[in-house]
Amino acid sequence: DVIPRMSAATIANVVLDVMEYDWVDMGRRDVQQALEEISSSSGVITKVMSMVDDILERYIRPSILKSTKQRMTPILFPPGNCIHFYRDGRGISGSRAPCDFFGEIDVTRTMLDDHTIDSGYRRIFLDLMREVMEDPHFRFEEHSKDQKR
């Protein structure tokens, strides 16, 4: 739901965040845990970890970009025709919205549930179709069978 709406600025910021992330310590921890699982000799673990530390410090850490605070301002501009679904206190409503209406994301306690397919979008579209078809018992499954005939 979010990825298709990411602006070029947001994608650039994500790339910078990934390139600046220092994962060396976690990588070292993962190698050590793997070695402990497959080896019972602490001498082997010490020797291999020494080689891993040397490789990580010599080749990996220098290639991690220095952290900066410079980021582009994200632009949230969904393409096409937009229908904004929202909770109105009694249920879920929807209305057409201009694409530039989505300048920010409102974080609510129901946001994740609202954006899942079964409990969010499917329920919203089912309610909408029941209203449009003037059939309180409308189901997508039955309608798709009728279309195939």
N, C-alpha and C positions, 0 to 999 in steps of 0.2 A: 504494500500500500504506500509506503513512504518512498522507496527507491525511485519509481518512475517520476516522482515529483521533485527529486533533488535537482537543484540548480547546479550550474557549472561551478559556482563558488563553493557550494557545499561539498561537491565531489573533490575539488581541489583541496579543501580543508581536511577532508578525510585522508587523502593521499599524504598530505603533510604530517598529519597525526601518526599515520602508520610509519612513515619514514623516520620520524623523530622518536619513536617508541624504543626505549632501551630494554630489550628482552634478554640480554646476556645473562643476568643473574638467574632468571627463570629457566633459561636453556641449560645452564650449568646444573641447576637443581634437578631438572628432568633427566639429564645424562646420569647424574649420581644415583638417582632413584632406580633407573633402569639397570645400572651396574650392580646395585645392591640386590636386585631381584634375581639376577642371573649368576652372580658370583658369591662365593662364600669366603674368598680370600681378600682381606683388607689390603694386602700388598698390591694386588692387581688393580683394585679400585683406586688406590692412591696414585699408581703409575698412570693409569688411563686418565684420571681426573687432572693430573698435571699436564698431560698433552692437550686435553680439552681446554683447560684454562689458557694455555699458551695460544692455541688457535683462536679462541674467542677474543682474547685481548689483542692479539696481533692483527687479525684480519677482520673480525666482525665489528667490534666496538668502534674502531676508527671510521667505519663506513656509516655509522648511525649519525644522522644529521644533528647538529646542535639544536636544542629546543629554542623555539622562538615564540613570541606572542603574536606575530603577524598572521592574520587570517583575513580572508575576504568576507564581506558581509553576505550571508546566505540570502538567496531570493527564493521564496516559495511561490511558484507560479504554475499551477497545474494546467495542462493543455486541454483544449476542447471545451465542451459545455459542462458546467459544473452544477451539481445539485448538492447543496449543503444539508446534511442530515444532522439534527440536533435534538436533544431532549428538551421538551417544553414544560416539564412539570407533571404532565399527565401521561406522557408516552414519548414517542419519537415522531418528529415532524421533519419535513424537508421543504426546501425552496430553492429556486434558481439563484445562483450567485455569480457575480462577475469573477473572472479568474484572478484578478488582483485583490479579491476579498480575503484571500488566505495569506496575509502578510505575517501572521504569527500562528503558533500552535497553542491552543488552550489545553493545558494538561488537567484532566479531571480523574477522579477515582474510577470512573467507568470507561475511560478511554480505550484501554486494551480490549475489554470485552466488546465494546462497540465496533472495533475494527477487525474482529475475527469473522470468518465467513459464516459459520453456523449461527452463532448467537447474535451477531451484529448485522452485517450486510444482508444475509439471507432473510433474516426476520424483517428487516426494513423493506426489502423489495417484495417480500410476500405480502406484507400489510398494504403496500402501494398497489400491487396487482389485484388484491381483493377489492380494494376501493375502485380501481379503474374498471375491473370486470364486473363490478356490482355483484360479487359472489363471495360471501363471507367464508365459504368452504374451499375456495380456489387453492389448488396445489400445483406446484411446478411439474411434478411427475406426471399427473394426469394430463396436463396441457401439452407436454412434449409428446405423449403417446398419440393424442389427437392430431398433432401436426404431422406425424409420420404416416398417418393413414391416407 
